[in-house]
Amino acid sequence: MRLRRVALALAGLGLVTAAAVPAAATAAKPGPDSFRNAGKAARKLPTTNAQAAATACGLSVGAVNAAGTAGGYDVTATRPVTAKPLDPYKLFGVRSSASWYQESYGTTDFFHGLVLQGDNLYGAITTYTGSATTPTVRTIKLGTGWRGFSQITDSNYVYGVNEHSLLYGLHANGSLYRYTVEDKARSYGSAPGFGSVKAMTLIAETATYDTLLVLTKGGALYTVHVPVKLPMKPVVKQVRASGFAAFDSLVAQRCGATSTLLTAFDHDTNTATVYAVSKATGTSTAIKSYGNFNATFGAKVHFLLTSSGGLQRLGE
């Protein structure tokens, strides 16, 4: 499965005709840290340890608030942390979102991602044409019966043999489900034992496995190593036994050769903490805090904004 096929469908170039959702202008002034350019920044992030030592790592975080407005933050791991707000625009209400991927064709830029709204899974696309700073928004319904899912995240391995893009969903029955997604979501395995998890994000995507970093309701962190092939048999390792209970959502991006820049959001206080996480090796994994920032957008849904071809996450 290719997330690009979903994007082409949404753009009206392939599978089905997408339904248009009007987008409204906001009072924010467009600038270099706008939502439109957020994914492009990922192409310039450090991918070696030497680059990471010379240039601060960063990540772009998308967010959707209760009013259905999309915005987010351009986060840089400086001391103190730098978090510049992204220009908001009218989207629609969502319960959870996987990563959004930026692509460019001539003078047109667009983001596409998978979102939950009510009982349904949608593909969503925001399109910027010419010098536009406010996008048009389109959606396509990819499946029903998603009411029981509280969290989704995805992999997008497009870096060599065995390319794959997989959607992971956390269900209220305590199971982790996996899907391929093209014109609709198709089951690709499941595993029980995840009833204590409240947040998750992807930290590694390779030809043979994906790795999720999950946060439990008790504040523990675990890695979930999931081989790409069936049957779906995750390997779970504890990273920290406690200390992260205040957080409600996680967003991760690669930093250097094999490390991860992690942003953890506390929805009660509208604050976020940025961490550098070494390559995951269980309880020996190094985690260093860069400090906090005020998540002034006030959203409870957060997700990665990145480019369609990278960075490949290699955090485990």
N, C-alpha and C positions, 0 to 999 in steps of 0.2 A: 504494500500500500504506500502511496505517496501523498503527503499533505498537499503537495502542489496540485494534484488532481482535484482535491476539494477546492482549492483556490481558483482553479480554472473554471470549475462549475459555478462558483459564486460570481465570477466575473462574466458569466454568460457565454463562456467559450467551449463548454464541454457537456457535462452530464445532464444538467437540468437548468431551467430558468430560475434564478433566485428572486426572492421577494424583496422589494426595496423597503428600507426603513429610513424615513427622512432624518437628516442630521442637522442640528441647529448650531449656529455660531455661538461663541461664548465671549465673555468680556476680556478674557486673557489675550495679551498681545503675543503673536507668534514670534519665535526667536530661534536661536541655534539649539536650544534644548527642547524643541517641540516634539510632540508625539511622532510626527512624520519621520523625523530623523533618528529616532531612538534606536531602531534596529541596525541602522548603518554603522553606529558606533561600535557594535560588537565585532566588526571586521578588523578593527584596529586595536583590540584588547591584547595584552601580552599572552603569548602562547608558549614561551620558554621561561625557565627560571631566571635567566639573565635579563630578559625583557621585563619580567615582573619586578626584579630588583631595581630596575632603572625607571620604570613607569608604574604609577599606582594602578592597581586593578579596579575595575568598575563593573557595573551591570545596570541595565535599564529595567525598571519594574513598572508593569502596567497595573492599573487598579480601576475598579468600578465601584461607585458608591451606591447607597440605597436609592438615590434618585435616578439611577441608570446613566449617570455621567461617567465617562472614562477619563482617566488622567494617569498620574504616576510620578515616578522620580527617576532622575539620572543620578545614580549613586557612585561615588568614588571613595575608595578606601584610603583616605588621607587621615591625618590626625590634627584637628577633629574631623569626623566624617563630613564629606560634602554631599548634600542631597538637594539637587535642583529640581523644582517641580516641572512636570511636563504640561504643555498646554492642554486643557480639558476640552472635550467635545461631547455632544449628546450621543450616547450609544443606546442601551436599553438595560434593564435589570438582569443580572445573572447571579446564579448561586455559586458557581465555581467555574474556573477557566484553566485550560491547559496553556502552554506557551503560545505566543503569537509570533509569527515569522514574517519578516519584511522582505519584499522583492521589488525590483525596479525594472520597468520596461520603457525605455525612452524617457519621456517626461512624466510618466505615471509611476507612482509608488503605492504599494498597498501592503497592509498587514492582513494575515489570515490566521485564525485559531479556532479551537473547539471549545464550546461553552455549554453550560447547563442552564436552562431556564424552565422552571416548573417541572413538568414530567418529561421534558424533551431534551435531546442532544441536538445542538445546532453547529453548523459551520458558520463562522462570521467573517466578513471581510470589510475593511475600511479602505477606500480608494481615494488617493490624492492625485488630481490631474493638473498638469501645468504648474502654476505658482500657487495653487490652492493651499490654504492653511487649515481649512475645515473639510473633513472627508465626507463622501457619501458612504452609507452603510447598507450592506446587503446580508441576507442570511439564507441558509438552506437547512431544512429539517433533515436530520440524519438518523433519527430514531426516537421512539417513544418508550415509556416504561423506565425512566431514569429517576423517578421521584426518590427512590431509596438511596441514591448516591449522594454523598456529601462532598467528596473531593475527586478531582480528576487531574492527571498530569500526563505527560507524553514523552516519548523518545522520537528522534528524527535522525537516524543514522544514514548519512548520504555521502560517506567518505571513502568508499571502496567496495569490495565484494560483500555480498549478503546485505545490501541496503534494506533498511526497514524503518517504518514509522509505526509506533504502537501507542495505543491509548490505555491508560491504567485508571481504574475507577474503584474508589473505596465505598463499600456498601454497608448499610445499617445492619445487615445480617452478620457482619464481622469478616466478610471475605473480600479479597482483592481480586478484581476482575481485569482481564486484558482483552483488547479488541484491535482488529484491523478496521480501518475506516476509509471507504471510498465513496460510493453513492449512498452507503449506509454503514452502520457499525455492525461488525460480525465478530462473534465470540472467538477468542483465541486463548482460552484457558482461564482458570481461576484457582485460588488457594485460600483455605480458611485460616483463622487465627489472627486476624487483624482488627478485632473489635475494640482494642484499646487505643488505636491510632486516631489522632484528630487532624493531622496535617502531613503533607508529603510533597517532595519535590525531587526531580531527577538530578543526579550528580554524575552519572556515567552512561554512555551509550557507545557500544562497540559492535563489531560484526557478530559476536557470539552472546553478548549479555547486555542487559540494562541494569543500572543500580539506582534505587530510590533511597533517599534519606527521609525517614519518617519520625514524627514526633508523637509520643503517646500523651494521653490525658494526664498522666502522672509526671510529665516533664522529662522523660527519658528520650534519648536519640538512638536510633538503630539504622543500620544499612540493610537494604533488602536487595540481594543479588539475584536477578531473574534471568536464567538462560533464555535465549530467544526461541529455541526449539521447544516443541511440545514433547512430553507433558510439561506443564508449568509447575516447577518445583523450586520455589524461592529458598535462598539461604540467608538467614537472618543473623546479624551480629550486633551486639550492643556496642555503642560508641560512648555514651554517657548514661549513667543510671538515673541521674536527676539533674536539676538546675535550669530546666527550660520550660517549666510549667506555665509561666506567664504568657507564652507565645501562642498564637492562634494560626498563623500561616507562615510558610517558608518559601523563599525564592532563591535559586542558586544559579551561578554562572561559573565557568572555568576561569582560573587565575593561574597563569604560568603553565608548566608542563603537565602536572597532575593534581594540582590543588584546586580548591573551590572557594569562591567568595559567596558567603551565605548571608542573606538578610532575613531576619526573623521579626515578625510584626506582632505587637500586643494591641489587640483591638479595643481593649478596655481603656487604655491610656492614650491611644493613637500615637504610639512611639514605635520605633524600630531599632534593632541592634544589628550591627554589621560584624561578621566574623570571617576570619581567614581559617580555612579548614584544610589540613594536609591531606594527602591521599589516604583514603579510609583504610585503616588496618585494625578495626575493632577498638578496644579500649585504649590502645596506644596512639590513636589518632590525635594529632595536635590541633587544638582549637584556640585561637587568639582573638580577643575582641578589639575592634577598632573604635568602639563607642556607639553612642545612640544618636538618633535624630528624630525630630518631631514629624510624624506622619500626618501632616496638616490636611491632607485630602480627605481623611476620615473614612476610608473604604474598609470593607471586610473581605473583599475579594482581591487577591494579588497574584500576579503571574509574570513570567519572564517575557521581555520583548527582545528579540534577537534576529539575526539575519538568517535566511533560509538555508544557507550552506555552512553555517558555523556559528559559534565555535563548537567543535566536537567536545562534549564534556567527558573528562577522563578522571573523575574524582575517586574512582576505586578500581 
